Amino acid sequence: MIKVSVMYPNSEGVKFDTEYYKNTHLPMVQKLVGSALKELELDLGVGGRAPGDAAPYVAIAHLKFDDVASFQAAFGPHAATFAADVKNYSNVQGEIQISNLITF
């Protein structure tokens, strides 16, 4: 299984509409990628390393798929739609990391 993490960096002046992202964008992603998406989690940053530090990311979405091929097949055809929607909830682009999941 793989995890695709979409991480929105936090810095001064960052705009991020959590309600839109949670209630509109992510449900759109779920609908369009369909059953290839096995699990979806949303982390909302509340703090950093030291007390009082800002979180390094305002939000991180974690999308789980069986493998890279199934992610690419499900996500690829809709990538332009997802990218075009970013302006509706943020003024920063998400950084994407694909990871292998290893459970202990």
Beta strands, then each sheet from edge to edge (+ up, - down):
strand 1: 2-9
strand 2: 39-44
strand 3: 57-65
strand 4: 95-100
sheet 1: 2+ 3- 1+ 4-
end
